[in-house]
Amino acid sequence: MAAESALTKCLFVSDLHGCAARYGKLWAAIRAERPVGVFLGGDLLGSAARVAAGAPPDEFVAREIGPALRALRVELGPMYPRIFTILGNDDPALCEPAVVALAAEGLWTYVHGRCATLEAWTVYGYACVPPTPFALKDWERYDVSRYVDPGCVSPEDGVRSVPCALEEVRFGTIANDLEHLCGSADLTRSILLCHAPPHATVLDRAALDGRIIDHVPVDVHVGSIALRRFIEQRQPWITLHGHIHESARLTGHWRVTLLQTHCYSAAHDGPELACVWFDPADRAAAHRELR
């Protein structure tokens, strides 16, 4: 098992929000530990406010992430990891071409809405989250229906950094997207990289205690119902999540098992970088550290 584990060592991080210190720790962790696979779970840029203020949307990707990855590839050579990435609800879709450009260089693999492979494992990626209170809607979808929680803004409202077909905005759902993404595939050897966590778990617990809007108590669990149902019905091997920064602090947990699926979160609301280390061949040995 030791040799197999060494071959499949993986690192998962999420919600770096353009923080130079966290990125520096990520590059250092890759150099030191030499993982085979690295998973970046969205909200990488944290640039929604900067784009609204008129900053170039691809600035951080092209000027910061790209050069760092090129330097890592030169330094590590054949030990350079497979890097799988998605964006998150705070990353304007206007940045997507810059992300795709780095994928064209072979620096990482962009997996939103598609699949790739890591050794014997199939990796699926999905960036979208249920409606939030925030204005940017590029990566938001209705969940299982057109219902919107109190205090949240509909995907049909808010703002978008790129145009989106009206029919997709009105009728697109996370439930349908996940079915389209995975089809009838056997997911028993899959890793599902999502920005949203599954609903009503320790991974989606938000700091909304006691909040009432229009006389209605706000649900403290803000994850995706569609994603939870999908996990329970299809049983992917491992799922990776972020989005709700405070969940681990509030619940004391960063992982949960849904039937046979192991779900990990790398979301964190402190200044540190939360690193989840895992081997798909030994899920119980996964551990999380703050750097």
C-alpha positions as CSV (number, residue, x, y, z in Angstrom):
1,M,0.0,0.0,0.0
2,A,2.9,2.4,0.7
3,A,4.1,2.3,-2.9
4,E,0.6,2.7,-4.3
5,S,0.0,5.6,-1.9
6,A,3.2,7.4,-3.0
7,L,2.0,7.1,-6.6
8,T,-1.4,8.6,-6.0
9,K,-0.7,11.4,-3.5
10,C,-3.1,14.3,-4.2
11,L,-3.5,17.8,-2.9
12,F,-6.8,19.7,-2.8
13,V,-7.2,23.5,-2.1
14,S,-10.0,25.9,-2.6
15,D,-11.1,29.5,-2.1
16,L,-7.7,31.1,-2.4
17,H,-9.4,34.4,-3.6
18,G,-6.3,35.8,-5.2
19,C,-4.3,35.9,-2.0
20,A,-0.6,36.0,-2.8
21,A,0.4,34.5,0.5
22,R,-1.9,31.5,0.0
23,Y,-0.6,30.9,-3.5
24,G,2.9,31.1,-2.2
25,K,2.1,28.4,0.3
26,L,0.5,26.3,-2.5
27,W,3.5,26.5,-4.7
28,A,5.8,25.6,-1.8
29,A,3.6,22.6,-0.8
30,I,3.8,21.3,-4.4
31,R,7.6,21.7,-4.4
32,A,8.1,20.0,-1.1
33,E,5.6,17.2,-1.3
34,R,5.5,16.4,-5.1
35,P,1.9,15.3,-5.3
36,V,0.8,13.5,-8.5
37,G,-2.5,15.4,-8.7
38,V,-3.5,18.9,-7.5
39,F,-7.1,20.0,-7.4
40,L,-8.1,23.7,-7.3
41,G,-11.7,24.0,-6.2
42,G,-12.8,27.4,-7.4
43,D,-12.9,31.0,-6.1
44,L,-9.2,31.2,-7.2
45,L,-9.2,34.8,-8.3
46,G,-11.5,36.6,-5.9
47,S,-11.7,39.3,-8.6
48,A,-15.4,40.1,-8.8
49,A,-15.0,43.4,-7.1
50,R,-11.9,44.3,-9.1
51,V,-13.7,43.6,-12.4
52,A,-16.7,45.7,-11.3
53,A,-14.2,48.5,-10.7
54,G,-12.8,48.1,-14.2
55,A,-9.7,46.0,-13.6
56,P,-8.7,43.6,-16.4
57,P,-10.4,40.3,-15.6
58,D,-7.5,38.0,-16.7
59,E,-4.8,40.0,-14.9
60,F,-4.2,37.7,-12.0
61,V,-4.3,34.5,-14.1
62,A,-1.9,35.9,-16.8
63,R,0.4,37.8,-14.5
64,E,0.5,35.8,-11.4
65,I,-0.7,32.2,-11.8
66,G,0.8,31.6,-15.3
67,P,4.4,32.5,-14.5
68,A,4.3,30.6,-11.2
69,L,3.1,27.4,-13.0
70,R,5.7,27.8,-15.7
71,A,8.4,28.2,-13.2
72,L,7.1,25.1,-11.3
73,R,7.1,23.0,-14.5
74,V,10.7,24.0,-15.3
75,E,11.8,23.2,-11.7
76,L,9.9,19.9,-11.3
77,G,10.3,18.6,-14.8
78,P,8.7,15.1,-15.0
79,M,7.5,15.5,-11.3
80,Y,5.3,18.4,-12.3
81,P,1.8,17.3,-11.2
82,R,-1.5,17.0,-13.1
83,I,-3.4,20.1,-12.0
84,F,-7.2,20.1,-12.3
85,T,-9.0,23.4,-11.9
86,I,-12.5,24.9,-11.9
87,L,-13.7,28.4,-11.1
88,G,-16.1,29.5,-8.4
89,N,-19.0,32.0,-7.9
90,D,-16.6,34.8,-7.1
91,D,-14.5,34.3,-10.3
92,P,-16.0,36.2,-13.2
93,A,-16.5,34.1,-16.3
94,L,-14.8,36.9,-18.2
95,C,-11.6,35.3,-16.7
96,E,-12.3,31.9,-18.3
97,P,-10.4,32.5,-21.6
98,A,-7.2,33.2,-19.5
99,V,-7.8,30.0,-17.6
100,V,-8.3,28.1,-20.9
101,A,-5.1,29.6,-22.3
102,L,-3.1,28.1,-19.5
103,A,-4.8,24.8,-20.1
104,A,-3.7,25.1,-23.8
105,E,-0.1,25.4,-22.5
106,G,-0.5,22.1,-20.6
107,L,0.0,24.0,-17.3
108,W,-3.3,22.7,-15.9
109,T,-6.5,20.9,-17.0
110,Y,-9.7,22.9,-16.9
111,V,-12.5,20.5,-16.0
112,H,-15.7,22.5,-15.5
113,G,-18.4,20.7,-17.3
114,R,-16.1,18.0,-18.6
115,C,-14.0,15.0,-17.5
116,A,-10.3,14.1,-17.5
117,T,-8.2,11.2,-16.1
118,L,-5.6,10.9,-13.4
119,E,-4.0,7.5,-13.6
120,A,-6.9,5.0,-13.1
121,W,-9.3,7.7,-11.8
122,T,-11.8,9.8,-13.8
123,V,-12.0,13.5,-12.7
124,Y,-15.2,15.5,-13.3
125,G,-15.5,19.2,-12.7
126,Y,-18.4,21.5,-11.9
127,A,-18.2,25.1,-10.8
128,C,-21.8,26.2,-10.3
129,V,-23.5,26.9,-6.9
130,P,-27.1,27.5,-5.9
131,P,-28.3,31.1,-5.8
132,T,-26.4,33.3,-3.2
133,P,-27.0,36.8,-1.8
134,F,-24.1,38.0,-4.0
135,A,-24.5,40.0,-7.3
136,L,-22.3,38.1,-9.7
137,K,-24.3,35.2,-11.3
138,D,-21.8,33.7,-13.9
139,W,-21.5,30.5,-11.9
140,E,-24.9,30.3,-10.2
141,R,-27.8,28.1,-11.2
142,Y,-31.1,27.2,-9.8
143,D,-30.6,24.0,-7.8
144,V,-33.5,21.5,-8.3
145,S,-36.2,24.0,-9.1
146,R,-36.6,27.8,-9.6
147,Y,-36.9,28.2,-5.8
148,V,-34.6,30.8,-4.3
149,D,-33.9,30.9,-0.5
150,P,-34.8,34.1,1.4
151,G,-32.1,36.7,1.2
152,C,-30.6,35.2,-2.0
153,V,-30.6,36.8,-5.5
154,S,-32.1,34.8,-8.4
155,P,-29.8,33.8,-11.3
156,E,-32.2,35.9,-13.4
157,D,-31.2,39.0,-11.5
158,G,-27.8,40.2,-10.4
159,V,-25.0,40.8,-12.9
160,R,-23.0,38.7,-15.4
161,S,-19.5,39.4,-16.8
162,V,-20.4,37.6,-20.0
163,P,-23.7,37.1,-21.8
164,C,-25.7,33.9,-21.1
165,A,-28.6,32.5,-23.1
166,L,-31.9,33.5,-21.5
167,E,-33.3,30.0,-21.6
168,E,-30.2,28.7,-19.8
169,V,-30.5,31.4,-17.1
170,R,-34.2,30.7,-16.6
171,F,-34.3,26.9,-16.8
172,G,-30.8,25.6,-16.2
173,T,-30.4,23.7,-13.0
174,I,-27.5,22.1,-11.1
175,A,-29.5,18.8,-11.1
176,N,-29.7,18.7,-14.9
177,D,-26.1,19.9,-15.3
178,L,-24.8,17.0,-13.1
179,E,-26.7,14.4,-15.0
180,H,-25.4,15.8,-18.3
181,L,-21.9,15.9,-17.0
182,C,-21.7,12.3,-15.9
183,G,-24.3,10.7,-18.1
184,S,-24.6,7.0,-17.3
185,A,-20.9,6.5,-16.4
186,D,-19.9,4.3,-13.6
187,L,-18.6,6.6,-10.9
188,T,-17.0,4.1,-8.6
189,R,-13.5,5.2,-9.7
190,S,-14.3,8.9,-10.0
191,I,-13.3,12.2,-8.3
192,L,-15.9,14.9,-8.5
193,L,-14.4,18.4,-8.1
194,C,-17.1,20.9,-7.2
195,H,-17.2,24.4,-5.8
196,A,-20.5,23.9,-3.9
197,P,-20.8,21.4,-1.0
198,P,-23.8,19.0,-0.6
199,H,-26.8,20.3,1.3
200,A,-27.4,19.7,5.0
201,T,-24.0,18.3,5.9
202,V,-21.1,19.6,8.0
203,L,-19.6,21.0,4.8
204,D,-22.3,23.6,4.0
205,R,-22.9,25.1,7.4
206,A,-23.0,28.9,7.2
207,A,-22.9,31.5,9.9
208,L,-26.5,32.5,9.5
209,D,-27.8,31.6,13.0
210,G,-30.9,33.5,14.0
211,R,-31.2,35.4,10.8
212,I,-34.8,36.1,9.6
213,I,-35.9,37.6,6.3
214,D,-39.5,38.6,5.8
215,H,-40.4,36.7,8.9
216,V,-38.8,33.5,7.5
217,P,-35.8,31.9,9.3
218,V,-32.8,31.6,7.0
219,D,-31.5,28.0,6.5
220,V,-28.0,27.7,7.9
221,H,-27.3,25.0,5.4
222,V,-26.6,26.6,2.0
223,G,-25.2,23.8,-0.1
224,S,-26.7,22.1,-3.1
225,I,-29.7,19.8,-2.7
226,A,-29.1,18.5,-6.3
227,L,-25.5,17.7,-5.5
228,R,-26.4,15.8,-2.4
229,R,-29.0,13.8,-4.2
230,F,-26.6,13.1,-7.0
231,I,-23.9,11.9,-4.6
232,E,-26.3,9.6,-2.8
233,Q,-27.7,8.2,-6.0
234,R,-24.6,7.8,-8.1
235,Q,-21.9,7.3,-5.4
236,P,-18.8,8.9,-6.8
237,W,-15.6,7.6,-5.1
238,I,-14.5,11.0,-3.8
239,T,-16.0,14.5,-4.0
240,L,-14.1,17.7,-3.3
241,H,-15.8,21.0,-2.2
242,G,-15.2,24.6,-1.0
243,H,-17.4,27.7,-1.1
244,I,-18.6,27.9,2.6
245,H,-15.5,29.2,4.3
246,E,-16.6,29.0,7.9
247,S,-18.1,25.5,7.7
248,A,-15.1,23.6,9.3
249,R,-14.8,26.2,12.1
250,L,-18.5,26.0,12.9
251,T,-18.8,22.3,12.8
252,G,-15.3,21.1,13.6
253,H,-15.4,18.8,10.6
254,W,-14.0,19.1,7.0
255,R,-15.1,15.7,5.8
256,V,-18.3,13.6,5.7
257,T,-19.3,10.2,4.2
258,L,-22.5,10.0,2.3
259,L,-23.2,6.3,2.0
260,Q,-20.0,5.1,0.3
261,T,-18.8,8.5,-1.0
262,H,-16.0,10.4,0.9
263,C,-16.6,14.1,0.7
264,Y,-13.8,16.6,1.6
265,S,-13.8,20.4,2.0
266,A,-10.8,22.7,1.7
267,A,-12.8,25.9,2.5
268,H,-11.3,27.9,5.3
269,D,-12.1,31.4,6.8
270,G,-8.7,32.1,8.3
271,P,-5.5,33.6,6.7
272,E,-3.9,30.1,6.3
273,L,-4.0,27.9,3.3
274,A,-6.1,24.7,4.0
275,C,-4.5,21.7,2.3
276,V,-6.4,18.5,2.0
277,W,-4.0,15.6,1.3
278,F,-5.5,12.4,0.0
279,D,-4.8,9.1,-1.8
280,P,-7.8,7.8,-3.8
281,A,-6.7,4.3,-2.9
282,D,-6.8,5.0,0.8
283,R,-9.6,7.5,1.5
284,A,-9.7,7.0,5.2
285,A,-6.1,8.3,5.5
286,A,-7.0,11.7,4.1
287,H,-5.9,14.6,6.3
288,R,-6.2,18.4,6.3
289,E,-3.5,20.8,7.5
290,L,-3.4,24.6,7.7
291,R,-0.2,26.2,6.4
